[in-house]
Amino acid sequence: MSDATPDALPTAHGAPALAATIRATAEDFRVEELPGFEPSGSGEHLLLTIEKRGMNTAFVAKRLAQWAGIPELGIGYAGLKDRHAVTCQRFSVHLPKKVAPELAAIDYDGGQGERLRVLEHSWHSRKLPRGALAGNRFVLVLRDVVGDRDGIERRLRDIAAAGVPNYFGEQRFGRAGDNVAQALAMFAGRRVRREERSALLSAARSALFNRVLAERVRRGCWSTPLDGEVWALAGSRSVFGPQPFDDALAQRLAGFDIHPSGPLWGRGELRTTGAAAQLECDVLGDAEALALRAGLERAGLEQERRALRLRPEQLAWRWVDDAALEVSFELPPGTYATTVLAELGDVRAGRPLTAT
């Protein structure tokens, strides 16, 4: 399914405005988790805000379990954060006796750029579940920038005004980009580990969604409705429709309160009707897509929807020097900074762009 992989996906804002490198150093890719709730102030779970560099989320979770003397199942975190970055995220540690070991013992400097430190701590009543965040704030530095400065800033203004296609990023498709092929092999009978199975199911779903969104980008209707559209409510997993497009919906669409949606495949009937349903069936009607669809249905996943449009919030930029551009913005959970960068132009990673 090559046309669903990030490198082959069509962009919405025209020819590349720049060429640049990202992640020349870890400090060029900063991510701060935006908390989804305030700590309760009491309970058996120690809530830690940790800054890390050069290590993945699983490594930190294992270190916290060793520090607390508890199984890793007692550690909670809302989302995965990249190793090749400076990231700030929450963890919870289950401490039934409500006595925390020395917090300073968590801080770690492993040399070769590996580092973590505790920024804040408080008590909370429950383990931190996956997805319990309001979003992420990114501060990214693009280096070796080639392009017309006026054109680059015009593209940034266009992105701020109109948003970008809400593609799943390359992180979903594995280090070698072969998760979809592995998913097809799994659906054909190859046995995989439980944790690998979840990643492959996600990759299969993501590839199908990307194909539908790519076709709507090509047709120029990724941010405008088709007949039979199902709408995704901004900031929520809720959807509604189809219903006739009227002035009230037009106003909500213009205000980014709602977005057109695409399928996250599973069992059940497509919710779209008319032209929207026809496009989705046509795009996902070849042999490979049908095999992925059937595999997802057998796995027990249910039909869901995802917004086709993504608007970065608080988008700002500044020139560090003539060839270095800092861009900052906030994104909701489950969306990708790489999809924003792709609309800027040809941005090549100095390090792998993987949430590990």
Secondary structure, 3 states (H helix, E strand, C coil): CHHHCHHHCCCCCCCCCEEEEECCCHHHEEEEEEECCCCCCCCCEEEEEEEEECCCHHHHHHHHHHHHCCCHHHEEECCCCCCCCEEEEEEEEECCCCCCCCHHHCCEEEECCEEEEEEEEEEECCCCCCCCEEEEEEEEEEEEEECCHHHHHHHHHHHHHHCEECCCCHHHHCCCCCHHHHHHHHHCCCCCCHHHHHHHHHHHHHHHHHHHHHHHHHHCCCCCCCCCCCEEECCCCCEECCCCCCHHHHHHHHCCCEEEEEEECCECCCCCCHHHHHHHHHHCCCHHHHHHHHHHHHCCCECEEEECEECCEEEEEEEEECCEEEEEEEECCCCCHHHHHHHHEEEEECCCCCCC
